[in-house]
Amino acid sequence: MTATPEGNHTLIQAAGCILWRRSPVDGELEVCLVHRPKYDDWSHPKGKLKRAEEPLAAALREVAEETGYTAEPGVELSSVRYFANGRPKQVRYWAAEAISGGFTPSTEVDRILWLSPAAARSRLTQHRDRTLVDELLTALRHA
């Protein structure tokens, strides 16, 4: 959280990644989504910044904590702003390739899915998260 005022509330700062890999089966692009049982939703791995933590470091930490994967960061994508429990929240996102690791269920994230970009867009609970998949595809085409 930061002391940036927005209205009468403090802006919650968070960061995450649009995590991707090449399928071990057919080499096609896959996007990782996490299921959070607390909210019963599907989203990109993300979380709040710790005190004095840089956003990119937070994004990579959250990927590791939520998915079990180490990721290689790519370009920064759009930030998403919304209200969470009546407070303004901003999440900065990066494209990130999954390098190594493996998922272990936890109380925070009980499942992950590796999906095609089209299937990932459809499965995401929040519409605001869907354009990030399109941004990832554009970034990878221009990489």
C-alpha positions as CSV (number, residue, x, y, z in Angstrom):
1,M,0.0,0.0,0.0
2,T,1.3,3.5,-0.7
3,A,0.4,6.9,0.6
4,T,-0.9,8.1,-2.8
5,P,-4.4,9.6,-2.0
6,E,-7.2,8.9,-4.4
7,G,-10.4,10.4,-3.1
8,N,-10.4,9.8,0.7
9,H,-8.7,6.4,0.4
10,T,-5.2,5.2,0.0
11,L,-4.4,3.6,-3.4
12,I,-3.6,-0.1,-3.0
13,Q,-0.6,-1.0,-5.1
14,A,-0.3,-4.5,-6.5
15,A,1.6,-6.3,-9.3
16,G,1.3,-9.5,-11.3
17,C,2.2,-11.3,-14.5
18,I,0.5,-12.7,-17.5
19,L,2.4,-16.0,-17.2
20,W,3.0,-18.0,-20.3
21,R,4.8,-21.0,-21.7
22,R,5.1,-23.2,-24.7
23,S,3.0,-26.4,-24.3
24,P,5.2,-29.4,-23.6
25,V,2.8,-31.4,-25.8
26,D,2.5,-29.3,-29.0
27,G,4.6,-26.2,-28.5
28,E,1.6,-23.9,-28.7
29,L,1.3,-20.8,-26.4
30,E,-0.4,-21.4,-23.1
31,V,-1.4,-18.8,-20.5
32,C,-1.5,-19.7,-16.8
33,L,-4.6,-18.8,-14.7
34,V,-4.9,-19.2,-10.9
35,H,-8.1,-20.2,-9.0
36,R,-8.5,-18.5,-5.7
37,P,-11.0,-20.4,-3.5
38,K,-11.6,-17.4,-1.3
39,Y,-13.2,-15.5,-4.2
40,D,-14.0,-18.6,-6.4
41,D,-12.5,-16.8,-9.3
42,W,-9.9,-17.3,-12.1
43,S,-7.3,-14.6,-12.5
44,H,-3.7,-13.8,-13.4
45,P,-1.2,-14.3,-10.5
46,K,-1.0,-11.0,-8.6
47,G,-0.8,-9.5,-5.2
48,K,-0.1,-6.5,-3.0
49,L,3.4,-5.0,-2.8
50,K,5.2,-5.4,0.5
51,R,6.7,-2.3,2.1
52,A,9.4,-0.8,-0.1
53,E,9.1,-3.6,-2.6
54,E,9.6,-2.8,-6.3
55,P,6.6,-3.6,-8.5
56,L,8.4,-6.0,-10.8
57,A,9.9,-7.9,-7.8
58,A,6.5,-8.2,-6.3
59,A,5.0,-9.5,-9.5
60,L,7.7,-12.2,-9.8
61,R,7.3,-13.1,-6.1
62,E,3.6,-13.4,-6.5
63,V,4.0,-15.7,-9.5
64,A,6.4,-17.9,-7.5
65,E,4.1,-18.0,-4.5
66,E,0.9,-18.6,-6.3
67,T,2.0,-20.9,-9.2
68,G,5.3,-22.4,-8.0
69,Y,7.0,-21.2,-11.2
70,T,10.1,-19.1,-11.7
71,A,9.5,-16.6,-14.4
72,E,11.6,-14.5,-16.8
73,P,10.0,-11.0,-17.0
74,G,9.3,-9.5,-20.4
75,V,7.7,-6.2,-21.3
76,E,5.4,-4.3,-18.9
77,L,1.8,-4.4,-20.0
78,S,-1.1,-2.1,-19.0
79,S,-2.0,-1.4,-15.4
80,V,-5.5,-2.2,-14.3
81,R,-7.4,0.1,-11.9
82,Y,-10.5,-0.8,-10.0
83,F,-12.1,-0.6,-6.6
84,A,-11.6,-3.5,-4.1
85,N,-13.8,-3.4,-1.0
86,G,-14.5,0.3,-1.7
87,R,-10.8,1.2,-2.0
88,P,-9.0,2.1,-5.2
89,K,-6.5,-0.5,-6.4
90,Q,-3.9,-0.4,-9.2
91,V,-2.3,-3.6,-10.5
92,R,0.8,-3.3,-12.7
93,Y,1.3,-6.3,-15.0
94,W,4.2,-7.8,-16.9
95,A,4.5,-10.5,-19.5
96,A,6.5,-13.3,-18.0
97,E,7.6,-16.7,-19.4
98,A,7.5,-19.6,-17.0
99,I,11.0,-21.0,-16.8
100,S,10.9,-23.8,-14.2
101,G,8.9,-25.0,-11.3
102,G,5.7,-26.8,-10.5
103,F,2.4,-26.1,-8.8
104,T,1.5,-27.1,-5.3
105,P,-2.0,-26.3,-4.1
106,S,-2.4,-23.9,-1.1
107,T,-5.2,-22.2,0.7
108,E,-4.7,-19.1,-1.4
109,V,-4.5,-20.8,-4.8
110,D,-6.0,-24.3,-5.0
111,R,-5.7,-24.8,-8.8
112,I,-3.9,-23.5,-11.9
113,L,-4.7,-24.1,-15.5
114,W,-2.5,-23.7,-18.6
115,L,-4.9,-22.7,-21.4
116,S,-4.7,-21.5,-24.9
117,P,-5.1,-17.7,-25.1
118,A,-8.7,-17.9,-26.3
119,A,-9.6,-20.4,-23.6
120,A,-7.8,-18.2,-21.0
121,R,-9.8,-15.1,-22.1
122,S,-13.1,-17.0,-21.7
123,R,-12.2,-18.5,-18.3
124,L,-11.1,-15.3,-16.6
125,T,-13.7,-14.1,-14.2
126,Q,-13.1,-10.3,-14.5
127,H,-13.6,-8.8,-18.0
128,R,-10.9,-6.2,-17.1
129,D,-8.3,-9.1,-17.1
130,R,-9.1,-10.3,-20.6
131,T,-7.4,-7.5,-22.6
132,L,-4.2,-8.4,-20.9
133,V,-4.1,-11.7,-22.8
134,D,-4.5,-9.8,-26.0
135,E,-1.6,-7.4,-25.0
136,L,0.6,-10.5,-24.2
137,L,-0.1,-11.8,-27.7
138,T,0.8,-8.5,-29.3
139,A,4.0,-8.2,-27.1
140,L,5.1,-11.7,-28.1
141,R,4.6,-11.0,-31.8
142,H,6.8,-8.0,-31.6
143,A,9.5,-9.6,-29.4
